[in-house]
């Protein structure tokens, strides 16, 4: 019976997480990216056409759109945005949700069930892997941290690729490491399939290729040394081990990309080849200049410049789009190139009082510290310090190199999965820090399951450490028992307090999970002072603004809104689209102004050197009559409302 209790508790966590996400979703309008992702997914599953949103793989969007197939919906397939525009995702999204006679809220809520399902599935997989590593009871700990994380509960119910990336990378890593430790045909096939699933979730999963390659190298070296071979005397054996596992790795990649090909083939069946070719060529004209049509100059030799290589990749992509058999690969490669292009170009964002498109190398570490619940940070920090302390103790006891190498080899033999998790965290964070695309903590979601499992593993060793009892005499033994009792009690009480604190943080911030900031970040009400965009304001509060306008019986309100909603759809004639350059709405007889916080911070933040902003976009006239940061009313967490005198 006791074996089933942990699974029962996991079930309760899943149910609670689902209820929290569903409750938040029912109160929120479409976020910015959902405006593009929802119609794109519907285009994939309804029309088998991949013309929208090629910069993201299809799996999450297609899963989100499946419930929509059972509804009678009007899709703007006859509109120019669908037929003629190149990747007209935003306009098609606006037409599909708000201008075609559909129930936008119904579409949005049903679409979000798919991402919620992926979130719940990931919670289960976290428990499964953690159970294998640290036991069924301790596995509840990382499962709890992930299932009740405000960041997870926020992005776990949006139609975006972030939670899909976390799931895909996690299960792909799980089955690949399982194959390395227990090589057999079943694990090989599952590793290949989950690798392919990861690639279909988000293009950042491409990082699994170097990550798996690194793990193969480390594992081969460990296996070689564990068998007692010398580096020179056993070189042939080392080469044999490498060749075997490289062969397996190639098979895994082949299986994965065959699955990618099949899915892309399905969703490009009705995408006219002429339009795909024209769309691809147009999109790639801005990729390192116009694609080079000279095939001879496209040899990727060491003497070819990086810009030329980019143009050659673009030309290859265009050629693939023209081929009836290979065009699914061309559509996949197009997405990869678009992601690389956007990552290099950055995205204008507000961070720590500054507006920049160049990005900040310290963006993700700072945002993680500001948005991760404080009890979680304490637990992660404690586990990290304990691990470092244990390493330092081993070095102090025996500082010679060879015993340390031997200890590391023994560690790999018993903790290869934990080592792999740590390696992925370092790789993914290094990639993220080096990227100038700084638009949300959601981009490091794939590392959070690994962080929580490693935290639980470190704390388990600390909590479960055996007491040292002095046996010199009765009183010494009694004193030792008392000290150890209080030590263990302190550890247990500390852990319980932090867990309860963590849960309270989540419940108190509900349903405003997206805007959550911890005490370091000034709390949820003040987090916008540090960073915005998908960390705080993604357009989720438009429905709350609608309700507020009705309650206040306001006849007209000017709205400067950032997000995937449509003020006119919800407020009808009561809403007037507004922006800074239009001046004071009072001059046109409108006594109220609502502004998204993301827009405000973009207007008021100091400019990074080289960053430009039009003076008319800085809401100077609002500063003259109001303190912008002291609105008369606040809608949800992300919309400020001013009563204009």
C-alpha positions as CSV (number, residue, x, y, z in Angstrom):
1,X,0.0,0.0,0.0
2,X,2.8,2.4,0.9
3,X,4.2,2.0,-2.7
4,X,1.0,3.6,-4.1
5,X,0.9,6.6,-1.7
6,X,3.6,8.6,-3.6
7,X,1.7,8.1,-6.8
8,X,-1.4,9.2,-5.1
9,X,0.4,12.4,-4.0
10,X,1.7,12.9,-7.5
11,X,-1.9,12.6,-8.7
12,X,-3.0,15.3,-6.2
13,X,-0.2,17.6,-7.4
14,X,-1.2,17.1,-11.0
15,X,-4.9,17.8,-10.2
16,X,-4.0,20.9,-8.2
17,X,-1.6,22.2,-10.9
18,X,-4.3,21.7,-13.5
19,X,-7.0,23.5,-11.5
20,X,-4.6,26.4,-10.9
21,X,-3.7,26.7,-14.6
22,X,-7.3,26.3,-15.7
23,X,-8.5,29.0,-13.3
24,X,-5.8,31.4,-14.5
25,X,-6.5,30.7,-18.1
26,X,-10.3,31.3,-17.8
27,X,-9.6,34.9,-16.5
28,X,-6.9,35.8,-19.1
29,X,-7.0,37.2,-22.6
30,X,-4.6,36.0,-25.4
31,X,-1.0,36.7,-24.8
32,X,1.2,38.2,-27.5
33,X,2.6,35.0,-29.1
34,X,-0.7,33.1,-28.9
35,X,-2.1,35.5,-31.5
36,X,0.3,33.9,-34.0
37,X,0.5,30.3,-32.6
38,X,-3.2,29.5,-32.4
39,X,-4.1,30.3,-36.0
40,X,-0.9,28.7,-37.2
41,X,-1.7,25.4,-35.4
42,X,-5.3,25.5,-36.8
43,X,-3.8,25.9,-40.3
44,X,-1.6,22.8,-39.7
45,X,-4.3,20.4,-38.6
46,X,-7.3,21.8,-40.5
47,X,-5.6,22.5,-43.9
48,X,-2.3,20.6,-43.6
49,X,-0.6,23.9,-44.5
50,X,2.6,25.3,-42.9
51,X,2.6,28.8,-44.2
52,X,2.2,30.4,-40.8
53,X,4.7,30.7,-38.0
54,X,7.5,28.7,-39.6
55,X,10.0,30.0,-37.0
56,X,8.6,27.5,-34.5
57,X,8.2,23.7,-34.9
58,X,4.6,22.5,-35.2
59,X,3.9,20.0,-32.5
60,X,2.7,22.2,-29.6
61,X,0.6,24.4,-31.9
62,X,-0.9,21.4,-33.7
63,X,-1.8,19.7,-30.3
64,X,-3.4,22.9,-29.2
65,X,-5.5,23.2,-32.3
66,X,-6.8,19.6,-32.2
67,X,-9.9,20.5,-30.0
68,X,-10.8,23.2,-32.5
69,X,-11.4,20.7,-35.2
70,X,-14.6,19.7,-33.4
71,X,-16.0,23.3,-33.5
72,X,-17.6,25.1,-36.3
73,X,-15.2,27.9,-36.9
74,X,-14.7,30.5,-39.6
75,X,-11.1,30.7,-40.8
76,X,-10.0,33.5,-43.0
77,X,-8.6,31.2,-45.7
78,X,-10.0,33.5,-48.4
79,X,-8.4,36.6,-47.1
80,X,-5.2,38.1,-48.5
81,X,-3.3,37.7,-45.3
82,X,-3.6,33.9,-45.7
83,X,-3.4,33.6,-49.5
84,X,-0.9,36.2,-50.4
85,X,1.0,37.5,-47.4
86,X,4.4,36.0,-46.4
87,X,3.9,34.5,-43.0
88,X,0.9,36.7,-42.3
89,X,0.5,35.1,-38.9
90,X,-0.4,38.3,-36.9
91,X,-3.1,39.5,-39.3
92,X,-4.5,36.0,-39.8
93,X,-4.6,35.6,-36.0
94,X,-6.5,38.8,-35.6
95,X,-9.0,37.9,-38.3
96,X,-9.5,34.3,-37.0
97,X,-10.0,35.2,-33.4
98,X,-11.7,38.6,-33.5
99,X,-13.0,39.4,-37.0
100,X,-14.6,36.2,-38.4
101,X,-17.6,35.8,-36.1
102,X,-15.9,33.2,-33.8
103,X,-16.0,33.1,-30.0
104,X,-12.4,34.2,-29.3
105,X,-12.5,33.2,-25.7
106,X,-13.7,29.7,-26.5
107,X,-11.0,29.2,-29.1
108,X,-8.3,30.4,-26.7
109,X,-9.4,28.3,-23.7
110,X,-9.8,25.1,-25.7
111,X,-6.4,25.7,-27.4
112,X,-4.7,26.0,-24.0
113,X,-5.7,22.5,-23.0
114,X,-2.9,21.1,-25.1
115,X,-0.1,22.9,-23.4
116,X,-1.7,22.1,-20.0
117,X,-1.6,18.4,-20.9
118,X,2.1,18.7,-21.8
119,X,2.8,20.4,-18.5
120,X,1.1,17.6,-16.6
121,X,2.9,15.0,-18.6
122,X,6.2,16.6,-17.7
123,X,5.3,16.6,-14.0
124,X,4.8,12.8,-14.3
125,X,8.1,12.3,-16.1
126,X,10.0,14.4,-13.5
127,X,8.6,12.1,-10.8
128,X,9.5,8.9,-12.8
129,X,13.1,9.9,-13.4
130,X,13.6,11.4,-9.9
131,X,12.2,8.2,-8.4
132,X,14.8,6.2,-10.2
133,X,17.6,8.5,-8.9
134,X,16.7,9.4,-5.4
135,X,13.8,7.2,-4.4
136,X,10.0,7.4,-4.6
137,X,9.5,9.7,-1.5
138,X,12.3,12.2,-2.3
139,X,11.1,12.2,-5.9
140,X,8.0,14.1,-4.7
141,X,10.2,17.0,-3.8
142,X,11.3,18.1,-7.4
143,X,7.8,17.1,-8.6
144,X,6.3,19.5,-6.1
145,X,8.7,22.4,-6.9
146,X,8.0,22.1,-10.6
147,X,4.3,21.5,-10.3
148,X,3.7,24.6,-8.2
149,X,6.3,26.9,-9.7
150,X,4.6,30.2,-10.7
151,X,6.7,30.3,-13.9
152,X,5.6,26.8,-14.8
153,X,1.9,27.5,-14.0
154,X,2.1,30.7,-16.0
155,X,3.7,29.4,-19.2
156,X,2.2,25.9,-18.8
157,X,-1.2,27.1,-19.9
158,X,-0.2,29.3,-22.9
159,X,-0.1,28.2,-26.5
160,X,3.6,28.7,-26.8
161,X,6.6,26.4,-27.3
162,X,8.3,26.9,-24.0
163,X,6.7,24.1,-21.9
164,X,6.9,21.9,-25.0
165,X,10.7,22.5,-25.2
166,X,11.0,21.6,-21.5
167,X,9.1,18.4,-22.0
168,X,10.9,17.4,-25.2
169,X,14.4,18.0,-23.9
170,X,13.6,16.3,-20.6
171,X,12.2,13.0,-22.0
172,X,14.9,13.0,-24.8
173,X,17.6,13.3,-22.2
174,X,15.9,10.6,-20.0
175,X,15.8,8.0,-22.7
176,X,19.2,8.8,-24.1
177,X,20.9,8.4,-20.7
178,X,18.9,5.3,-20.1
179,X,20.2,3.9,-23.4
180,X,23.8,4.7,-22.4
181,X,23.4,3.0,-19.1
182,X,21.3,0.1,-20.4
183,X,22.0,-0.2,-24.2
184,X,19.3,-2.2,-25.9
185,X,17.1,-1.9,-29.0
186,X,14.0,-0.6,-27.0
187,X,16.0,2.2,-25.4
188,X,17.6,3.0,-28.7
189,X,14.3,3.4,-30.5
190,X,12.7,5.4,-27.6
191,X,15.8,7.6,-27.5
192,X,15.5,8.3,-31.3
193,X,11.7,9.0,-31.1
194,X,12.0,11.3,-28.1
195,X,14.9,13.2,-29.7
196,X,12.6,13.7,-32.7
197,X,9.7,14.9,-30.5
198,X,12.1,17.4,-28.8
199,X,13.0,18.8,-32.3
200,X,9.3,19.2,-33.1
201,X,8.7,21.2,-29.9
202,X,11.2,24.0,-30.2
203,X,14.3,24.7,-32.2
204,X,16.4,25.3,-29.0
205,X,16.3,21.5,-28.8
206,X,19.0,21.5,-31.5
207,X,21.3,21.9,-28.5
208,X,20.7,18.2,-27.8
209,X,23.0,17.4,-30.6
210,X,26.2,18.8,-29.1
211,X,24.9,17.7,-25.6
212,X,24.5,14.1,-26.6
213,X,27.8,14.2,-28.4
214,X,29.5,15.4,-25.2
215,X,27.8,12.7,-23.1
216,X,29.0,10.0,-25.6
217,X,32.6,11.2,-25.3
218,X,32.4,11.3,-21.4
219,X,30.7,7.9,-21.3
220,X,33.1,6.3,-23.6
221,X,36.1,7.6,-21.7
222,X,34.5,6.4,-18.4
223,X,33.8,2.9,-19.8
224,X,37.3,2.7,-21.2
225,X,39.0,3.7,-17.9
226,X,36.6,1.5,-15.8
227,X,37.8,-1.6,-17.7
228,X,41.4,-0.7,-16.7
229,X,42.9,0.0,-20.1
230,X,45.9,2.3,-20.5
231,X,45.6,5.2,-22.8
232,X,48.3,4.0,-25.2
233,X,48.1,0.2,-24.7
234,X,44.4,0.2,-25.1
235,X,44.0,2.9,-27.8
236,X,42.4,0.4,-30.2
237,X,39.8,-0.6,-27.6
238,X,39.0,3.1,-27.0
239,X,38.5,3.6,-30.7
240,X,36.3,0.6,-30.8
241,X,34.1,1.9,-28.0
242,X,33.9,5.4,-29.6
243,X,32.9,3.9,-33.0
244,X,30.2,1.8,-31.4
245,X,28.5,4.7,-29.5
246,X,28.9,7.2,-32.4
247,X,27.1,4.6,-34.6
248,X,24.3,4.4,-32.0
249,X,24.2,8.2,-31.8
250,X,23.8,8.5,-35.6
251,X,21.0,5.9,-35.5
252,X,19.3,8.0,-32.8
253,X,19.6,11.1,-34.9
254,X,18.3,9.3,-38.0
255,X,15.2,8.0,-36.2
256,X,14.6,11.5,-34.7
257,X,14.9,13.4,-37.9
258,X,12.9,10.8,-39.8
259,X,10.0,11.5,-37.4
260,X,10.6,15.3,-37.9
261,X,10.4,14.7,-41.7
262,X,7.1,12.7,-41.4
263,X,5.4,15.4,-39.3
264,X,6.6,18.2,-41.6
265,X,5.6,16.2,-44.6
266,X,2.1,15.9,-43.2
267,X,1.8,19.6,-42.4
268,X,3.1,20.7,-45.8
269,X,0.9,18.4,-47.9
270,X,-1.4,21.3,-48.9
271,X,1.1,24.1,-48.8
272,X,1.5,24.9,-52.5
273,X,5.1,24.3,-53.5
274,X,5.2,27.6,-55.5
275,X,4.1,29.6,-52.4
276,X,6.5,27.7,-50.1
277,X,9.4,28.5,-52.5
278,X,8.3,32.2,-52.8
279,X,7.8,32.5,-49.0
280,X,11.2,30.9,-48.3
281,X,13.0,33.1,-50.7
282,X,11.4,36.3,-49.4
283,X,12.0,35.4,-45.8
284,X,15.7,34.6,-46.4
285,X,16.4,37.8,-48.4
286,X,17.1,39.4,-45.0
287,X,19.3,36.5,-43.8
288,X,22.8,37.8,-44.2
289,X,21.9,39.6,-47.4
290,X,20.3,38.1,-50.5
291,X,21.0,34.4,-50.9
292,X,24.0,33.8,-53.2
293,X,22.9,32.1,-56.4
294,X,26.4,31.0,-57.3
295,X,26.6,27.4,-56.2
296,X,30.4,27.2,-56.8
297,X,30.9,29.9,-54.2
298,X,28.8,28.0,-51.6
299,X,31.4,25.5,-50.8
300,X,31.6,25.6,-47.0
301,X,35.4,25.7,-46.8
302,X,37.4,27.3,-44.1
303,X,38.1,30.2,-46.3
304,X,34.5,31.2,-46.7
305,X,33.3,34.0,-44.5
306,X,30.5,33.5,-42.0
307,X,28.2,35.8,-44.0
308,X,28.8,33.8,-47.1
309,X,28.1,30.6,-45.3
310,X,24.8,32.0,-44.1
311,X,23.9,33.0,-47.6
312,X,24.8,29.5,-48.8
313,X,22.6,27.9,-46.2
314,X,19.8,30.2,-47.3
315,X,20.4,29.1,-50.9
316,X,20.3,25.5,-50.0
317,X,17.1,26.1,-48.1
318,X,15.5,27.7,-51.1
319,X,16.5,24.7,-53.3
320,X,15.0,22.3,-50.8
321,X,11.7,24.2,-50.8
322,X,11.5,23.6,-54.6
323,X,11.8,19.9,-54.3
324,X,8.6,17.9,-53.8
325,X,10.3,15.2,-51.7
326,X,12.7,17.4,-49.7
327,X,10.6,20.4,-49.1
328,X,9.6,19.2,-45.5
329,X,13.3,19.4,-44.7
330,X,13.4,22.9,-46.3
331,X,10.5,24.1,-44.1
332,X,12.3,22.7,-41.0
333,X,15.6,24.3,-42.0
334,X,13.8,27.6,-42.7
335,X,12.6,27.7,-39.0
336,X,16.1,27.0,-37.7
337,X,17.6,29.8,-39.8
338,X,14.9,32.2,-38.7
339,X,15.6,31.4,-35.0
340,X,19.4,31.9,-35.5
341,X,18.6,35.2,-37.3
342,X,16.4,36.4,-34.5
343,X,18.7,35.4,-31.8
344,X,21.5,37.3,-33.4
345,X,19.3,40.4,-34.0
346,X,17.9,40.5,-30.5
347,X,14.6,42.0,-29.4
348,X,14.0,45.4,-27.9
349,X,13.2,44.9,-24.2
350,X,13.1,46.7,-20.9
351,X,15.5,45.5,-18.2
352,X,16.7,47.2,-15.0
353,X,15.6,50.6,-16.1
354,X,17.2,50.3,-19.6
355,X,15.7,49.8,-23.1
356,X,17.9,47.9,-25.5
357,X,17.8,45.4,-28.4
358,X,21.5,44.4,-27.8
359,X,20.7,42.2,-24.8
360,X,22.5,41.8,-21.5
361,X,24.7,38.9,-20.6
362,X,23.5,38.9,-17.0
363,X,19.8,39.0,-18.0
364,X,18.8,35.4,-17.3
365,X,20.7,35.0,-14.0
366,X,19.2,38.2,-12.7
367,X,15.7,37.5,-13.9
368,X,15.8,33.9,-12.4
369,X,16.8,35.3,-9.1
370,X,14.0,37.9,-9.2
371,X,11.3,35.5,-10.3
372,X,12.1,32.2,-8.7
373,X,10.3,32.0,-5.3
374,X,12.6,32.8,-2.4
375,X,12.2,29.5,-0.6
376,X,13.2,27.7,-3.8
377,X,16.3,29.9,-4.2
378,X,17.2,29.1,-0.6
379,X,16.9,25.4,-1.3
380,X,18.8,25.6,-4.5
381,X,21.6,27.7,-2.9
382,X,21.8,25.4,0.1
383,X,22.1,22.3,-2.1
384,X,24.8,24.0,-4.2
385,X,26.8,25.1,-1.2
386,X,26.6,21.6,0.3
387,X,27.9,20.1,-2.9
388,X,30.8,22.5,-3.1
389,X,31.6,21.9,0.5
390,X,31.7,18.1,0.0
391,X,34.0,18.6,-3.0
392,X,36.3,20.9,-1.0
393,X,36.4,18.4,1.9
394,X,37.6,15.6,-0.5
395,X,40.3,17.9,-2.0
396,X,41.4,18.9,1.5
397,X,41.6,15.3,2.7
398,X,43.6,14.1,-0.4
399,X,44.8,16.9,-2.7
400,X,46.7,14.6,-5.0
401,X,45.4,14.5,-8.6
402,X,45.1,10.8,-9.2
403,X,42.7,10.0,-6.2
404,X,40.5,12.9,-7.4
405,X,40.4,11.5,-10.9
406,X,39.6,8.1,-9.5
407,X,36.8,9.6,-7.3
408,X,35.4,11.4,-10.3
409,X,35.4,8.2,-12.3
410,X,33.6,6.5,-9.4
411,X,31.1,9.4,-9.3
412,X,30.3,9.0,-13.0
413,X,29.7,5.3,-12.5
414,X,27.1,5.9,-9.9
415,X,25.8,9.4,-10.7
416,X,26.0,9.7,-14.5
417,X,22.4,11.0,-14.8
418,X,23.1,13.8,-12.3
419,X,26.3,14.7,-14.0
420,X,24.4,14.9,-17.3
421,X,21.8,17.1,-15.8
422,X,24.4,19.5,-14.5
423,X,26.2,19.5,-17.9
424,X,23.0,20.4,-19.7
425,X,22.2,23.2,-17.3
426,X,25.7,24.7,-17.9
427,X,25.4,24.3,-21.7
428,X,21.9,25.8,-21.9
429,X,22.6,28.7,-19.6
430,X,25.8,29.5,-21.5
431,X,23.9,29.5,-24.7
432,X,21.1,31.7,-23.2
433,X,23.6,34.1,-21.6
434,X,25.4,34.5,-24.9
435,X,22.1,35.2,-26.8
436,X,20.9,38.8,-27.2
437,X,17.2,37.5,-27.3
438,X,16.2,38.6,-23.8
439,X,12.5,38.5,-23.6
440,X,11.6,36.1,-20.7
441,X,12.7,33.7,-18.0
442,X,10.5,31.2,-20.0
443,X,13.5,30.6,-22.3
444,X,15.3,28.7,-19.5
445,X,12.3,26.6,-18.6
446,X,14.0,23.4,-20.0
447,X,16.7,23.6,-17.3
448,X,14.2,23.9,-14.3
449,X,13.4,20.2,-14.0
450,X,17.1,19.4,-13.8
451,X,17.7,22.1,-11.3
452,X,15.0,20.8,-9.0
453,X,16.1,17.2,-9.2
454,X,19.7,18.1,-8.5
455,X,18.5,20.2,-5.6
456,X,16.5,17.3,-4.1
457,X,19.5,15.0,-4.6
458,X,21.8,17.4,-2.7
459,X,19.3,17.9,0.1
460,X,18.7,14.2,0.5
461,X,22.3,13.6,1.2
462,X,22.3,16.4,3.8
463,X,19.1,15.3,5.5
464,X,19.9,11.6,5.4
465,X,23.5,12.0,6.7
466,X,24.0,9.5,9.5
467,X,24.7,10.8,12.9
468,X,28.1,10.3,14.5
469,X,27.7,9.0,18.0
470,X,30.5,9.3,20.5
471,X,30.8,6.1,22.6
472,X,33.4,7.1,25.2
473,X,30.8,7.1,28.1
474,X,27.2,7.3,29.0
475,X,27.0,11.1,29.3
476,X,29.1,11.7,26.2
477,X,26.8,9.3,24.2
478,X,23.7,11.0,25.6
479,X,24.9,14.4,24.7
480,X,25.8,13.2,21.2
481,X,22.3,11.8,20.8
482,X,20.7,15.1,21.9
483,X,22.9,17.1,19.5
484,X,22.1,14.9,16.6
485,X,18.4,14.9,17.4
486,X,18.3,18.7,17.3
487,X,20.4,18.8,14.1
488,X,18.1,16.4,12.3
489,X,15.0,18.2,13.7
490,X,16.3,21.5,12.5
491,X,16.9,20.2,9.0
492,X,13.4,18.6,8.9
493,X,11.7,21.8,10.2
494,X,13.7,24.0,7.8
495,X,12.7,21.9,4.9
496,X,9.1,21.8,5.9
497,X,8.9,25.6,6.5
498,X,10.4,26.3,3.0
499,X,8.0,23.9,1.3
500,X,5.0,25.5,3.0
501,X,6.3,28.9,2.2
502,X,6.8,27.9,-1.4
503,X,3.2,26.7,-1.6
504,X,1.8,29.8,0.1
505,X,3.7,32.0,-2.4
506,X,2.0,30.2,-5.3
507,X,-1.5,30.2,-3.8
508,X,-1.3,33.8,-2.9
509,X,-0.2,35.0,-6.3
510,X,-2.9,32.9,-8.1
511,X,-4.1,33.6,-10.8
512,X,-1.4,36.2,-11.6
513,X,1.4,33.7,-12.2
514,X,2.9,35.4,-15.2
515,X,3.6,38.6,-13.2
516,X,5.0,36.8,-10.1
517,X,8.2,38.3,-8.6
518,X,9.7,37.3,-5.3
519,X,10.7,39.6,-2.5
520,X,14.0,40.4,-4.1
521,X,12.1,41.7,-7.1
522,X,9.8,43.8,-5.0
523,X,6.9,41.3,-5.0
524,X,4.4,40.8,-7.7
525,X,3.0,44.4,-7.6
526,X,6.4,45.9,-8.2
527,X,8.3,43.4,-10.4
528,X,7.6,45.6,-13.5
529,X,10.2,48.0,-12.2
530,X,12.9,45.5,-13.1
531,X,11.8,43.7,-16.3
532,X,8.6,43.3,-18.4
533,X,7.6,41.5,-21.5
534,X,6.7,37.9,-20.9
535,X,8.1,38.2,-17.4
536,X,5.3,40.5,-16.4
537,X,3.0,41.9,-19.1
538,X,2.1,39.8,-22.1
539,X,-1.4,41.2,-22.6
540,X,-3.1,38.8,-20.2
541,X,-5.3,41.4,-18.4
542,X,-7.4,42.7,-21.2
543,X,-10.5,40.7,-20.1
544,X,-10.1,42.2,-16.6
545,X,-10.0,45.6,-18.1
546,X,-13.3,44.9,-19.9
547,X,-14.9,43.8,-16.7
548,X,-13.6,46.9,-14.9
549,X,-15.0,49.2,-17.6
550,X,-18.4,47.6,-17.3
551,X,-18.4,47.9,-13.5
552,X,-17.4,51.6,-13.6
553,X,-20.0,52.2,-16.4
554,X,-17.4,54.0,-18.5
555,X,-18.6,55.2,-21.9
556,X,-15.2,55.7,-23.6
557,X,-11.6,54.8,-22.8
558,X,-8.4,55.2,-24.7
559,X,-6.4,52.0,-24.8
560,X,-2.7,51.6,-25.5
561,X,-2.5,47.8,-25.3
562,X,0.3,45.3,-25.6
563,X,-0.7,41.7,-26.2
564,X,-2.6,39.2,-28.2
565,X,-6.1,40.5,-27.3
566,X,-8.2,43.0,-29.2
567,X,-9.7,45.9,-27.2
568,X,-12.4,46.6,-29.8
569,X,-13.5,42.9,-29.6
570,X,-14.1,43.1,-25.9
571,X,-15.0,46.7,-25.4
572,X,-16.7,47.4,-28.7
573,X,-17.2,51.2,-29.2
574,X,-16.1,52.0,-25.7
575,X,-12.5,51.5,-26.7
576,X,-10.4,53.9,-28.7
577,X,-7.0,52.7,-29.9
578,X,-4.4,55.0,-28.6
579,X,-0.6,55.7,-28.5
580,X,1.6,58.4,-27.2
581,X,1.9,60.4,-30.4
582,X,-1.9,61.0,-30.5
583,X,-1.6,63.3,-27.4
584,X,-4.0,63.7,-24.5
585,X,-7.3,61.8,-25.1
586,X,-9.0,64.5,-23.0
587,X,-8.7,66.8,-26.0
588,X,-11.0,64.4,-27.9
589,X,-13.5,64.1,-25.0
590,X,-12.1,60.8,-23.6
591,X,-11.6,61.0,-19.9
592,X,-9.8,57.7,-19.3
593,X,-6.6,56.2,-20.5
594,X,-5.4,52.6,-20.1
595,X,-1.8,51.7,-20.9
596,X,0.0,48.3,-20.7
597,X,3.0,48.4,-18.4
598,X,5.3,47.0,-21.1
599,X,4.5,50.0,-23.3
600,X,5.1,52.4,-20.4
601,X,8.5,51.0,-19.5
602,X,9.5,51.0,-23.2
603,X,8.6,54.7,-23.3
604,X,10.2,55.7,-20.1
605,X,13.3,53.5,-19.7
606,X,16.7,55.1,-20.4
607,X,18.1,54.2,-23.8
608,X,21.1,51.9,-24.2
609,X,23.9,53.6,-26.2
610,X,22.9,53.3,-29.9
611,X,19.2,52.6,-29.1
612,X,16.8,55.1,-30.7
613,X,13.2,56.1,-29.7
614,X,11.0,58.8,-31.2
615,X,10.3,61.6,-28.8
616,X,6.6,61.5,-29.6
617,X,6.5,57.9,-28.3
618,X,7.7,58.8,-24.8
619,X,4.4,59.9,-23.3
620,X,5.9,63.3,-22.2
621,X,2.4,64.8,-22.1
622,X,1.3,62.2,-19.5
623,X,4.3,63.0,-17.3
624,X,3.2,66.6,-17.2
625,X,-0.2,65.9,-15.8
626,X,0.3,62.6,-13.9
627,X,2.9,60.5,-12.2
628,X,2.8,57.5,-14.6
629,X,3.8,55.1,-11.9
630,X,0.9,56.1,-9.7
631,X,-2.2,55.3,-11.7
632,X,-5.7,55.9,-10.5
633,X,-6.6,52.3,-11.0
634,X,-4.6,49.1,-11.8
635,X,-6.2,46.3,-13.8
636,X,-4.8,42.9,-12.8
637,X,-1.1,43.5,-12.6
638,X,-0.2,44.7,-16.1
639,X,-2.5,47.6,-17.1
640,X,-2.4,51.1,-15.6
641,X,-5.6,53.3,-15.9
642,X,-5.5,57.1,-15.5
643,X,-8.5,59.4,-15.0
644,X,-7.7,62.5,-17.1
645,X,-8.6,65.8,-15.5
